[in-house]
Amino acid sequence: MKILRCEAWPVKLDLEEPFAIAYSTVDYAVNWFLRVETDAGITGYGCSAHDEEVTGENEKTLEAALKDIVIPLLIGQDLNYLSHILAELQTALKDQPTAAASADMALMDILARKAGMPLYRMLGGYRDSILTSVTIGIQPADDTVRKALQWRDRGFRILKLKGGRNPEEDIERVRKVREAVGSRMALRFDANQGFNVDETAVFARAAADAGVEFIEQPCSKENPQAFAQVKAAGCKNMPLMADESVLGPEDALDLIRAGGVDLYNIKLAKTGGIRRAMQLDSVAAAAGAGTMVGCMDEAGLGVAAGLHFALSSSNVAYADLDGHLEFINDPSSGAVIVRDGAVLPVDKPGLGFDL
């Protein structure tokens, strides 16, 4: 089965309201979609959603990578040699994992369609659904509470609060949300590199009192020692998750050596796709660390690919697959089913969605 044609195009996805994290505020996101057609009449789809702070990619570099590298490399390739193709992509796109991820998704989609199976089953099939957190950006405390109650009323059972700009205000927001939603709703926190070690230690103590499950990427990705330093500052009992600090399995090894990381956030756009996400997950599992499958500001198709990976691994303990929920014009919104706070795949071969 050989690849005959490929096409890439951008879609501007508008958010219902602006979304703020420690290092940026956005009101829209541009996703690049990829269509790959084969001589067997099977077509696969991929999706690229960039975060320049994390991988260094942007809308223009994605366009160039897809049109000048990915498409020429894929056309004519024999999908009986998937590992060879993915190795070529990894070499050609070493510093452009988001572009590589869309190609990886599309090729995996094709193979699962050929097998007549949903992708997560072809990958091993550990579960059929997974609870997801839903994320609230940085807002004043009262607005954060209002948003938290809205998500609770829509059936979500896990909240993730963004912060990292002001630890005192973040403590207030966490406490007020906990008081408003009660003890049954899980609560997580993501500082997106906004804190230093001392600020993290202060916040972590208050977060523990509020029943926060873990803190995600509290300090700069440029300081891999920060996780261990936070633990040494008296926060041994608060789990810490690496996100911006870990793109691929090599980064996980560096963080394991540095110490202090309990959990790893895997995003396909960071790793370069499902194959390398599986490798990162295996490294984490070997170190006794659980993983979470997260996402960028991604359309439903990109979230679906992350979901299929999450459903295939016994080491994936958490999901943060909500990137598509507040887009108002997502052409692939039907690629993921959301029910009672859980995300489910479309029960069709491959990723289960056509564009």
BELLIN-V485635 format. One record per run of one state. SS is the DSSP state (H for helix, E for strand, C for the rest). FROM is the first residue (numbers start at 1). LEN is the number of residues. If there is no record, write none. Layout:
# BELLIN-V485635
SS & FROM & LEN
SS & FROM & LEN
This chain:
# BELLIN-V485635
C & 1 & 1
E & 2 & 20
C & 22 & 2
E & 24 & 15
C & 39 & 4
E & 43 & 7
C & 50 & 2
H & 52 & 4
C & 56 & 3
H & 59 & 16
C & 75 & 3
E & 78 & 1
H & 79 & 14
C & 93 & 4
H & 97 & 19
C & 116 & 2
E & 118 & 1
H & 119 & 4
C & 123 & 6
E & 129 & 3
C & 132 & 2
E & 134 & 3
C & 137 & 4
H & 141 & 13
C & 154 & 4
E & 158 & 5
C & 163 & 4
H & 167 & 15
C & 182 & 4
E & 186 & 5
C & 191 & 6
H & 197 & 13
C & 210 & 2
E & 212 & 5
C & 217 & 9
H & 226 & 7
C & 233 & 6
E & 239 & 4
C & 243 & 6
H & 249 & 10
C & 259 & 4
E & 263 & 4
C & 267 & 1
H & 268 & 4
C & 272 & 2
H & 274 & 13
C & 287 & 3
E & 290 & 4
C & 294 & 6
H & 300 & 13
C & 313 & 3
E & 316 & 4
C & 320 & 7
E & 327 & 1
C & 328 & 5
H & 333 & 3
E & 336 & 4
C & 340 & 2
E & 342 & 4
C & 346 & 4
E & 350 & 1
C & 351 & 5
